[in-house]
């Protein structure tokens, strides 16, 4: 039996005579989107029509109920977020490890865990400064696991020129290496800059979205320009 939806001259004649029904229209993605938009528009118009028939007291009552619904939804989401955080391990300090602890503490840290490990050596001022900064950041970001280790205990013959070094892991996978003084911006690096760098990697949820070093430079140039403005 011939398919009545086929594009043939004979079917066109039969459709014109009313013998077979018109060809079914193909439902495209654009058509689906259009139908959804029409449905949303119709609902919006119906709501506006309903609101237009309410007096001020009824409108105020409706606004209160809608505000309450919004607050209840926000509260529900907030409780869910708090439960999720409560289920995550908290750290809050910098734990020192040795080479034999590396796999367990770093690679097997667990699901959804960021690990920042600092390889250092006693007597290097920048290493000491970064350890101090990590103490601050570990308290500020207790859900990130901060570790430190004397480089030689983890990687024998680790080049001293590469110190300090930080390795950043997520769920046991290495995401970033920061190696050597230059990558840490030298001895004048600030804790805000380190927080920014770790935030760019994703290891901490920082509010610092712009590079503090660049902001300082911009301010210095701005102050210089103002002092030269005659």
C-alpha atoms as an extended CHARMM CRD file, in Angstrom:
* protein
*
       230  EXT
         1         1  UNK       CA              0.0000000000        0.0000000000        0.0000000000  PROA      1               0.0000000000
         2         2  UNK       CA              1.3350000000        3.4140000000       -0.9490000000  PROA      2               0.0000000000
         3         3  UNK       CA              2.3800000000        5.7090000000        1.8750000000  PROA      3               0.0000000000
         4         4  UNK       CA             -0.0140000000        8.7540000000        1.8730000000  PROA      4               0.0000000000
         5         5  UNK       CA              2.7600000000       10.9350000000        3.3110000000  PROA      5               0.0000000000
         6         6  UNK       CA              5.1580000000       10.3360000000        0.4300000000  PROA      6               0.0000000000
         7         7  UNK       CA              5.9520000000       13.2620000000       -1.8750000000  PROA      7               0.0000000000
         8         8  UNK       CA              4.5980000000       11.9050000000       -5.1960000000  PROA      8               0.0000000000
         9         9  UNK       CA              2.5650000000       13.5340000000       -7.9740000000  PROA      9               0.0000000000
        10        10  UNK       CA             -0.1610000000       10.9140000000       -7.5150000000  PROA      10              0.0000000000
        11        11  UNK       CA             -0.4520000000       11.6900000000       -3.7900000000  PROA      11              0.0000000000
        12        12  UNK       CA             -0.6120000000       15.4220000000       -4.6140000000  PROA      12              0.0000000000
        13        13  UNK       CA             -3.6000000000       14.7040000000       -6.9400000000  PROA      13              0.0000000000
        14        14  UNK       CA             -5.3390000000       12.6050000000       -4.2850000000  PROA      14              0.0000000000
        15        15  UNK       CA             -4.8000000000       15.3080000000       -1.6620000000  PROA      15              0.0000000000
        16        16  UNK       CA             -6.2100000000       17.9520000000       -4.0140000000  PROA      16              0.0000000000
        17        17  UNK       CA             -9.3160000000       15.7990000000       -4.5380000000  PROA      17              0.0000000000
        18        18  UNK       CA             -9.6880000000       15.2500000000       -0.8090000000  PROA      18              0.0000000000
        19        19  UNK       CA             -9.2800000000       11.5030000000       -1.1840000000  PROA      19              0.0000000000
        20        20  UNK       CA             -6.3420000000       11.3140000000        1.2310000000  PROA      20              0.0000000000
        21        21  UNK       CA             -5.6510000000       13.6980000000        4.1520000000  PROA      21              0.0000000000
        22        22  UNK       CA             -3.0650000000       16.4930000000        3.8950000000  PROA      22              0.0000000000
        23        23  UNK       CA              0.5320000000       15.4800000000        4.5050000000  PROA      23              0.0000000000
        24        24  UNK       CA              1.5270000000       15.5530000000        8.1670000000  PROA      24              0.0000000000
        25        25  UNK       CA              3.9020000000       18.3770000000        8.9370000000  PROA      25              0.0000000000
        26        26  UNK       CA              7.3820000000       17.4020000000       10.1270000000  PROA      26              0.0000000000
        27        27  UNK       CA              8.0120000000       18.5970000000       13.6670000000  PROA      27              0.0000000000
        28        28  UNK       CA             11.3720000000       20.3460000000       13.6230000000  PROA      28              0.0000000000
        29        29  UNK       CA             13.4600000000       21.6170000000       16.5370000000  PROA      29              0.0000000000
        30        30  UNK       CA             12.4680000000       25.1800000000       15.6220000000  PROA      30              0.0000000000
        31        31  UNK       CA              8.8040000000       24.1750000000       15.7160000000  PROA      31              0.0000000000
        32        32  UNK       CA              9.2190000000       22.6640000000       19.1880000000  PROA      32              0.0000000000
        33        33  UNK       CA             10.9450000000       25.8130000000       20.4550000000  PROA      33              0.0000000000
        34        34  UNK       CA              8.1670000000       27.9380000000       18.9500000000  PROA      34              0.0000000000
        35        35  UNK       CA              5.4840000000       25.8450000000       20.6430000000  PROA      35              0.0000000000
        36        36  UNK       CA              7.2630000000       26.1050000000       23.9860000000  PROA      36              0.0000000000
        37        37  UNK       CA              7.5830000000       29.8780000000       23.6290000000  PROA      37              0.0000000000
        38        38  UNK       CA              3.8910000000       30.1350000000       22.7620000000  PROA      38              0.0000000000
        39        39  UNK       CA              2.9850000000       28.0860000000       25.8450000000  PROA      39              0.0000000000
        40        40  UNK       CA              5.1300000000       30.2870000000       28.1090000000  PROA      40              0.0000000000
        41        41  UNK       CA              3.6390000000       33.4250000000       26.5510000000  PROA      41              0.0000000000
        42        42  UNK       CA              0.0900000000       32.1230000000       27.0430000000  PROA      42              0.0000000000
        43        43  UNK       CA              0.7770000000       31.3250000000       30.7020000000  PROA      43              0.0000000000
        44        44  UNK       CA              2.2630000000       34.7710000000       31.2490000000  PROA      44              0.0000000000
        45        45  UNK       CA             -0.7280000000       36.4780000000       29.6140000000  PROA      45              0.0000000000
        46        46  UNK       CA             -3.1440000000       34.3780000000       31.6860000000  PROA      46              0.0000000000
        47        47  UNK       CA             -1.3080000000       35.3370000000       34.8730000000  PROA      47              0.0000000000
        48        48  UNK       CA             -1.3240000000       39.0340000000       33.9550000000  PROA      48              0.0000000000
        49        49  UNK       CA             -5.0550000000       38.8400000000       33.1770000000  PROA      49              0.0000000000
        50        50  UNK       CA             -5.6660000000       37.2070000000       36.5460000000  PROA      50              0.0000000000
        51        51  UNK       CA             -3.6570000000       39.8920000000       38.3390000000  PROA      51              0.0000000000
        52        52  UNK       CA             -5.4940000000       42.6910000000       36.5300000000  PROA      52              0.0000000000
        53        53  UNK       CA             -8.7560000000       41.5580000000       38.1330000000  PROA      53              0.0000000000
        54        54  UNK       CA             -7.4000000000       41.7290000000       41.7020000000  PROA      54              0.0000000000
        55        55  UNK       CA             -7.7250000000       44.6980000000       44.0220000000  PROA      55              0.0000000000
        56        56  UNK       CA             -4.8350000000       46.1120000000       46.0680000000  PROA      56              0.0000000000
        57        57  UNK       CA             -5.5080000000       43.9720000000       49.1350000000  PROA      57              0.0000000000
        58        58  UNK       CA             -5.6350000000       40.8100000000       47.0460000000  PROA      58              0.0000000000
        59        59  UNK       CA             -2.4450000000       41.7970000000       45.2380000000  PROA      59              0.0000000000
        60        60  UNK       CA             -0.6420000000       42.4030000000       48.5470000000  PROA      60              0.0000000000
        61        61  UNK       CA             -1.7760000000       39.0300000000       49.8440000000  PROA      61              0.0000000000
        62        62  UNK       CA             -0.5350000000       37.3540000000       46.6570000000  PROA      62              0.0000000000
        63        63  UNK       CA              2.8170000000       39.1520000000       46.8810000000  PROA      63              0.0000000000
        64        64  UNK       CA              3.2440000000       37.9730000000       50.4680000000  PROA      64              0.0000000000
        65        65  UNK       CA              2.5080000000       34.3760000000       49.5030000000  PROA      65              0.0000000000
        66        66  UNK       CA              4.9190000000       34.5480000000       46.5460000000  PROA      66              0.0000000000
        67        67  UNK       CA              7.6410000000       36.0410000000       48.7500000000  PROA      67              0.0000000000
        68        68  UNK       CA              7.0700000000       33.2540000000       51.2290000000  PROA      68              0.0000000000
        69        69  UNK       CA              7.3720000000       30.6600000000       48.4660000000  PROA      69              0.0000000000
        70        70  UNK       CA             10.6460000000       32.2180000000       47.3110000000  PROA      70              0.0000000000
        71        71  UNK       CA             11.9910000000       32.2550000000       50.8630000000  PROA      71              0.0000000000
        72        72  UNK       CA             10.9660000000       28.6330000000       51.4000000000  PROA      72              0.0000000000
        73        73  UNK       CA             12.7060000000       27.5880000000       48.1830000000  PROA      73              0.0000000000
        74        74  UNK       CA             15.8270000000       29.5450000000       49.1520000000  PROA      74              0.0000000000
        75        75  UNK       CA             15.7640000000       27.9600000000       52.6100000000  PROA      75              0.0000000000
        76        76  UNK       CA             15.4390000000       24.4870000000       51.0860000000  PROA      76              0.0000000000
        77        77  UNK       CA             18.4280000000       25.0660000000       48.7970000000  PROA      77              0.0000000000
        78        78  UNK       CA             20.4830000000       26.5550000000       51.6100000000  PROA      78              0.0000000000
        79        79  UNK       CA             19.7850000000       23.5560000000       53.8730000000  PROA      79              0.0000000000
        80        80  UNK       CA             20.8060000000       21.2250000000       51.0440000000  PROA      80              0.0000000000
        81        81  UNK       CA             24.0680000000       23.1640000000       50.5850000000  PROA      81              0.0000000000
        82        82  UNK       CA             24.7730000000       23.0430000000       54.3270000000  PROA      82              0.0000000000
        83        83  UNK       CA             24.1400000000       19.2930000000       54.4180000000  PROA      83              0.0000000000
        84        84  UNK       CA             26.4990000000       18.8050000000       51.4920000000  PROA      84              0.0000000000
        85        85  UNK       CA             29.2180000000       20.8400000000       53.2190000000  PROA      85              0.0000000000
        86        86  UNK       CA             28.6440000000       19.0190000000       56.4880000000  PROA      86              0.0000000000
        87        87  UNK       CA             29.2860000000       15.7090000000       54.7230000000  PROA      87              0.0000000000
        88        88  UNK       CA             32.6630000000       16.9140000000       53.4120000000  PROA      88              0.0000000000
        89        89  UNK       CA             35.7480000000       16.4800000000       55.5790000000  PROA      89              0.0000000000
        90        90  UNK       CA             37.1480000000       19.6050000000       57.1980000000  PROA      90              0.0000000000
        91        91  UNK       CA             40.8660000000       20.1670000000       57.6100000000  PROA      91              0.0000000000
        92        92  UNK       CA             41.6790000000       23.7010000000       58.8110000000  PROA      92              0.0000000000
        93        93  UNK       CA             45.4400000000       23.3060000000       59.2480000000  PROA      93              0.0000000000
        94        94  UNK       CA             48.5820000000       22.4050000000       57.3170000000  PROA      94              0.0000000000
        95        95  UNK       CA             49.6030000000       18.8000000000       57.8800000000  PROA      95              0.0000000000
        96        96  UNK       CA             53.2380000000       17.7680000000       57.3520000000  PROA      96              0.0000000000
        97        97  UNK       CA             53.8410000000       14.4840000000       55.5520000000  PROA      97              0.0000000000
        98        98  UNK       CA             56.7730000000       12.4010000000       54.3760000000  PROA      98              0.0000000000
        99        99  UNK       CA             57.3200000000       10.4800000000       51.1640000000  PROA      99              0.0000000000
       100       100  UNK       CA             55.7100000000        7.2980000000       52.4860000000  PROA      100             0.0000000000
       101       101  UNK       CA             52.4980000000        9.2320000000       53.2370000000  PROA      101             0.0000000000
       102       102  UNK       CA             52.2760000000       10.8410000000       49.7960000000  PROA      102             0.0000000000
       103       103  UNK       CA             50.0420000000        8.3410000000       47.9950000000  PROA      103             0.0000000000
       104       104  UNK       CA             47.6160000000        7.9800000000       50.8980000000  PROA      104             0.0000000000
       105       105  UNK       CA             47.3950000000       11.6830000000       51.7550000000  PROA      105             0.0000000000
       106       106  UNK       CA             47.4630000000       13.0790000000       48.2060000000  PROA      106             0.0000000000
       107       107  UNK       CA             46.4620000000       10.5440000000       45.5530000000  PROA      107             0.0000000000
       108       108  UNK       CA             43.9270000000        8.8170000000       47.7980000000  PROA      108             0.0000000000
       109       109  UNK       CA             42.5790000000       11.9800000000       49.4310000000  PROA      109             0.0000000000
       110       110  UNK       CA             39.0270000000       11.1690000000       48.3810000000  PROA      110             0.0000000000
       111       111  UNK       CA             36.1480000000       12.2900000000       46.2230000000  PROA      111             0.0000000000
       112       112  UNK       CA             35.6280000000       16.0240000000       45.6640000000  PROA      112             0.0000000000
       113       113  UNK       CA             38.7750000000       16.9120000000       47.6260000000  PROA      113             0.0000000000
       114       114  UNK       CA             41.3210000000       19.5050000000       46.5250000000  PROA      114             0.0000000000
       115       115  UNK       CA             44.8480000000       18.9790000000       47.8350000000  PROA      115             0.0000000000
       116       116  UNK       CA             47.5890000000       21.5960000000       47.8680000000  PROA      116             0.0000000000
       117       117  UNK       CA             51.0140000000       20.2700000000       48.8260000000  PROA      117             0.0000000000
       118       118  UNK       CA             54.0320000000       22.5280000000       49.3190000000  PROA      118             0.0000000000
       119       119  UNK       CA             57.4870000000       21.0410000000       48.8010000000  PROA      119             0.0000000000
       120       120  UNK       CA             59.9890000000       23.1310000000       50.7340000000  PROA      120             0.0000000000
       121       121  UNK       CA             63.3960000000       23.2330000000       52.3590000000  PROA      121             0.0000000000
       122       122  UNK       CA             64.4130000000       24.7530000000       55.6570000000  PROA      122             0.0000000000
       123       123  UNK       CA             66.5040000000       27.9120000000       55.2810000000  PROA      123             0.0000000000
       124       124  UNK       CA             64.8400000000       29.1930000000       52.0820000000  PROA      124             0.0000000000
       125       125  UNK       CA             62.9990000000       32.4400000000       53.0280000000  PROA      125             0.0000000000
       126       126  UNK       CA             60.3210000000       32.1290000000       50.3350000000  PROA      126             0.0000000000
       127       127  UNK       CA             59.5440000000       28.5850000000       51.4780000000  PROA      127             0.0000000000
       128       128  UNK       CA             59.0740000000       29.8520000000       55.0390000000  PROA      128             0.0000000000
       129       129  UNK       CA             56.8440000000       32.6860000000       53.8040000000  PROA      129             0.0000000000
       130       130  UNK       CA             54.6340000000       30.3290000000       51.8130000000  PROA      130             0.0000000000
       131       131  UNK       CA             54.2810000000       27.9810000000       54.7800000000  PROA      131             0.0000000000
       132       132  UNK       CA             53.0650000000       30.9670000000       56.7850000000  PROA      132             0.0000000000
       133       133  UNK       CA             50.5570000000       31.8600000000       54.0510000000  PROA      133             0.0000000000
       134       134  UNK       CA             49.3110000000       28.2730000000       53.8660000000  PROA      134             0.0000000000
       135       135  UNK       CA             48.5990000000       28.3470000000       57.5940000000  PROA      135             0.0000000000
       136       136  UNK       CA             46.3270000000       31.3530000000       56.9970000000  PROA      136             0.0000000000
       137       137  UNK       CA             44.6400000000       29.8810000000       53.9210000000  PROA      137             0.0000000000
       138       138  UNK       CA             44.0550000000       26.4920000000       55.5630000000  PROA      138             0.0000000000
       139       139  UNK       CA             41.9360000000       28.1830000000       58.2270000000  PROA      139             0.0000000000
       140       140  UNK       CA             40.1210000000       30.3310000000       55.6780000000  PROA      140             0.0000000000
       141       141  UNK       CA             39.3830000000       27.3760000000       53.3740000000  PROA      141             0.0000000000
       142       142  UNK       CA             38.9350000000       24.3580000000       55.6690000000  PROA      142             0.0000000000
       143       143  UNK       CA             37.5160000000       22.1420000000       52.9130000000  PROA      143             0.0000000000
       144       144  UNK       CA             40.8010000000       22.2570000000       50.9850000000  PROA      144             0.0000000000
       145       145  UNK       CA             43.4870000000       19.8780000000       52.2020000000  PROA      145             0.0000000000
       146       146  UNK       CA             46.7630000000       21.7580000000       52.6930000000  PROA      146             0.0000000000
       147       147  UNK       CA             49.9460000000       19.7360000000       53.1140000000  PROA      147             0.0000000000
       148       148  UNK       CA             53.6630000000       20.4340000000       53.2820000000  PROA      148             0.0000000000
       149       149  UNK       CA             56.6960000000       18.2080000000       52.9930000000  PROA      149             0.0000000000
       150       150  UNK       CA             60.4550000000       18.5940000000       52.9190000000  PROA      150             0.0000000000
       151       151  UNK       CA             61.1700000000       18.0700000000       49.2270000000  PROA      151             0.0000000000
       152       152  UNK       CA             63.9410000000       15.5140000000       49.6920000000  PROA      152             0.0000000000
       153       153  UNK       CA             61.6920000000       13.2550000000       51.7850000000  PROA      153             0.0000000000
       154       154  UNK       CA             59.1850000000       12.9780000000       48.9450000000  PROA      154             0.0000000000
       155       155  UNK       CA             61.3630000000       13.1870000000       45.8400000000  PROA      155             0.0000000000
       156       156  UNK       CA             65.0310000000       12.2720000000       46.3680000000  PROA      156             0.0000000000
       157       157  UNK       CA             67.4500000000       14.6440000000       44.6270000000  PROA      157             0.0000000000
       158       158  UNK       CA             64.6760000000       17.1740000000       43.9760000000  PROA      158             0.0000000000
       159       159  UNK       CA             66.5060000000       20.2380000000       42.5190000000  PROA      159             0.0000000000
       160       160  UNK       CA             66.8150000000       23.0320000000       45.0660000000  PROA      160             0.0000000000
       161       161  UNK       CA             66.4160000000       25.6010000000       42.2670000000  PROA      161             0.0000000000
       162       162  UNK       CA             62.8180000000       24.3620000000       41.8890000000  PROA      162             0.0000000000
       163       163  UNK       CA             61.9630000000       25.2860000000       45.4790000000  PROA      163             0.0000000000
       164       164  UNK       CA             59.4940000000       26.2920000000       46.5650000000  PROA      164             0.0000000000
       165       165  UNK       CA             57.1040000000       24.0780000000       44.5840000000  PROA      165             0.0000000000
       166       166  UNK       CA             53.4010000000       23.4560000000       44.9810000000  PROA      166             0.0000000000
       167       167  UNK       CA             51.4240000000       20.6350000000       43.4290000000  PROA      167             0.0000000000
       168       168  UNK       CA             47.6320000000       20.9410000000       43.2570000000  PROA      168             0.0000000000
       169       169  UNK       CA             45.4800000000       17.8110000000       43.0020000000  PROA      169             0.0000000000
       170       170  UNK       CA             41.7590000000       17.1850000000       42.6680000000  PROA      170             0.0000000000
       171       171  UNK       CA             40.3860000000       13.7280000000       43.4490000000  PROA      171             0.0000000000
       172       172  UNK       CA             43.9260000000       12.3320000000       43.1980000000  PROA      172             0.0000000000
       173       173  UNK       CA             44.6810000000       13.8370000000       39.7910000000  PROA      173             0.0000000000
       174       174  UNK       CA             47.4250000000       16.4290000000       39.3650000000  PROA      174             0.0000000000
       175       175  UNK       CA             45.8820000000       19.6690000000       38.0910000000  PROA      175             0.0000000000
       176       176  UNK       CA             48.6890000000       22.2100000000       38.3830000000  PROA      176             0.0000000000
       177       177  UNK       CA             52.3620000000       22.5740000000       39.2660000000  PROA      177             0.0000000000
       178       178  UNK       CA             53.7870000000       25.8750000000       40.5340000000  PROA      178             0.0000000000
       179       179  UNK       CA             57.5450000000       25.4110000000       40.4120000000  PROA      179             0.0000000000
       180       180  UNK       CA             60.3130000000       27.7730000000       41.4520000000  PROA      180             0.0000000000
       181       181  UNK       CA             60.5080000000       31.3210000000       42.8270000000  PROA      181             0.0000000000
       182       182  UNK       CA             59.5390000000       33.0360000000       39.5620000000  PROA      182             0.0000000000
       183       183  UNK       CA             56.2060000000       31.2310000000       39.3010000000  PROA      183             0.0000000000
       184       184  UNK       CA             55.4880000000       32.3720000000       42.8570000000  PROA      184             0.0000000000
       185       185  UNK       CA             56.3000000000       35.9620000000       41.7740000000  PROA      185             0.0000000000
       186       186  UNK       CA             59.3980000000       36.2340000000       43.9230000000  PROA      186             0.0000000000
       187       187  UNK       CA             59.9780000000       37.1140000000       47.5760000000  PROA      187             0.0000000000
       188       188  UNK       CA             57.4300000000       39.9480000000       47.6390000000  PROA      188             0.0000000000
       189       189  UNK       CA             54.4210000000       37.7630000000       46.8390000000  PROA      189             0.0000000000
       190       190  UNK       CA             51.4380000000       38.4360000000       49.1060000000  PROA      190             0.0000000000
       191       191  UNK       CA             48.9790000000       36.0120000000       50.6650000000  PROA      191             0.0000000000
       192       192  UNK       CA             46.2600000000       37.5960000000       48.5070000000  PROA      192             0.0000000000
       193       193  UNK       CA             48.2390000000       36.7810000000       45.3810000000  PROA      193             0.0000000000
       194       194  UNK       CA             48.7130000000       33.1650000000       46.4760000000  PROA      194             0.0000000000
       195       195  UNK       CA             44.9840000000       32.9170000000       47.2200000000  PROA      195             0.0000000000
       196       196  UNK       CA             44.2500000000       34.3470000000       43.7620000000  PROA      196             0.0000000000
       197       197  UNK       CA             46.5770000000       31.8290000000       42.0760000000  PROA      197             0.0000000000
       198       198  UNK       CA             44.9830000000       28.8860000000       43.9120000000  PROA      198             0.0000000000
       199       199  UNK       CA             41.5380000000       30.2740000000       43.1500000000  PROA      199             0.0000000000
       200       200  UNK       CA             42.3340000000       30.3970000000       39.4320000000  PROA      200             0.0000000000
       201       201  UNK       CA             43.1490000000       26.7020000000       39.5740000000  PROA      201             0.0000000000
       202       202  UNK       CA             39.9480000000       25.9650000000       41.5250000000  PROA      202             0.0000000000
       203       203  UNK       CA             41.5910000000       24.7570000000       44.7140000000  PROA      203             0.0000000000
       204       204  UNK       CA             39.8610000000       27.4230000000       46.8620000000  PROA      204             0.0000000000
       205       205  UNK       CA             36.5630000000       29.2650000000       46.4630000000  PROA      205             0.0000000000
       206       206  UNK       CA             37.9800000000       32.7570000000       46.7380000000  PROA      206             0.0000000000
       207       207  UNK       CA             36.2690000000       36.1030000000       46.3160000000  PROA      207             0.0000000000
       208       208  UNK       CA             39.4670000000       37.5020000000       44.7710000000  PROA      208             0.0000000000
       209       209  UNK       CA             38.6530000000       37.5070000000       41.0630000000  PROA      209             0.0000000000
       210       210  UNK       CA             41.1850000000       40.0910000000       39.8720000000  PROA      210             0.0000000000
       211       211  UNK       CA             44.9300000000       39.7150000000       40.1530000000  PROA      211             0.0000000000
       212       212  UNK       CA             45.9820000000       41.7080000000       43.2790000000  PROA      212             0.0000000000
       213       213  UNK       CA             49.4450000000       42.3340000000       41.8130000000  PROA      213             0.0000000000
       214       214  UNK       CA             47.9630000000       43.9360000000       38.7010000000  PROA      214             0.0000000000
       215       215  UNK       CA             45.6180000000       46.0500000000       40.8190000000  PROA      215             0.0000000000
       216       216  UNK       CA             48.5730000000       47.3150000000       42.8710000000  PROA      216             0.0000000000
       217       217  UNK       CA             50.4990000000       48.1770000000       39.6980000000  PROA      217             0.0000000000
       218       218  UNK       CA             47.4880000000       49.9800000000       38.2260000000  PROA      218             0.0000000000
       219       219  UNK       CA             47.0950000000       52.0110000000       41.4270000000  PROA      219             0.0000000000
       220       220  UNK       CA             50.7980000000       52.8970000000       41.4600000000  PROA      220             0.0000000000
       221       221  UNK       CA             50.6220000000       54.1460000000       37.8760000000  PROA      221             0.0000000000
       222       222  UNK       CA             47.4230000000       56.0540000000       38.6520000000  PROA      222             0.0000000000
       223       223  UNK       CA             49.0150000000       57.7200000000       41.7060000000  PROA      223             0.0000000000
       224       224  UNK       CA             52.0880000000       58.5830000000       39.6380000000  PROA      224             0.0000000000
       225       225  UNK       CA             49.9690000000       60.1640000000       36.9150000000  PROA      225             0.0000000000
       226       226  UNK       CA             48.0630000000       62.2200000000       39.4980000000  PROA      226             0.0000000000
       227       227  UNK       CA             51.3200000000       63.4490000000       41.0660000000  PROA      227             0.0000000000
       228       228  UNK       CA             52.5570000000       64.5410000000       37.6190000000  PROA      228             0.0000000000
       229       229  UNK       CA             49.2980000000       66.2750000000       36.7020000000  PROA      229             0.0000000000
       230       230  UNK       CA             50.0840000000       69.9640000000       36.6960000000  PROA      230             0.0000000000
